């Protein structure tokens, strides 16, 4: 499993230090910006970015060092 880190970073950086409520994925769909929903949106965007070459199976979004939300592929 090999993916260019720059490709993954590009997707994740769109969500870093910004108003998530203004992001189209949340604003357009009136989706609350919970850690769980952020993980789902990131998983979808990451899978689109890597295409069929790789399977995104898990995304973890940390709220604090001890609290996290996890999305896992079925």
C-alpha positions in Angstrom: 0.0 0.0 0.0 1.7 3.1 -1.2 0.2 6.5 -1.7 1.9 9.9 -2.2 1.7 11.6 1.1 1.4 14.9 -0.7 -1.9 13.7 -2.2 -3.3 12.8 1.2 -2.0 16.0 2.8 -3.7 18.1 0.1 -7.1 16.7 1.0 -6.6 17.0 4.8 -5.2 20.5 4.6 -8.5 21.8 3.2 -10.0 21.1 6.6 -7.2 22.5 8.7 -7.6 25.8 10.5 -10.8 26.8 8.7 -14.4 27.4 9.4 -15.8 23.9 8.7 -19.3 25.2 8.7 -18.4 27.2 5.6 -17.0 24.1 3.7 -19.4 23.0 1.0 -19.6 19.4 2.3 -21.1 20.7 5.5 -22.8 23.9 4.5 -24.6 22.6 1.4 -25.8 19.5 3.2 -26.6 21.2 6.5 -24.3 18.5 8.0 -23.2 19.2 11.6 -19.5 19.5 12.0 -19.1 16.7 14.5 -15.9 14.6 14.6 -17.9 11.7 13.3 -19.2 13.6 10.3 -15.7 15.0 9.6 -14.3 11.5 9.5 -17.0 10.4 7.0 -16.4 13.4 4.8 -12.6 12.9 4.9 -12.9 9.2 4.1 -15.0 10.0 1.0 -12.6 12.8 -0.1 -9.5 10.6 0.5 -11.0 7.7 -1.4 -11.8 10.0 -4.4 -8.3 11.4 -4.3 -6.5 8.0 -4.4 -9.0 6.4 -6.8 -9.3 2.7 -7.2 -5.5 2.1 -6.6 -6.0 2.1 -2.8 -8.8 1.4 -0.4 -9.3 3.9 2.4 -10.4 1.6 5.2 -10.3 3.8 8.3 -10.2 7.5 9.3 -9.7 8.7 12.8 -10.4 12.3 13.8 -9.0 13.3 17.2 -10.8 16.0 19.2 -8.4 15.8 22.1 -5.5 13.4 22.9 -8.1 11.1 24.7 -11.2 11.6 22.5 -11.5 10.5 18.9 -14.1 9.6 16.3 -13.4 6.7 14.0 -14.9 5.9 10.6 -14.3 2.3 9.4 -15.2 0.8 6.0 -17.9 -1.9 6.2 
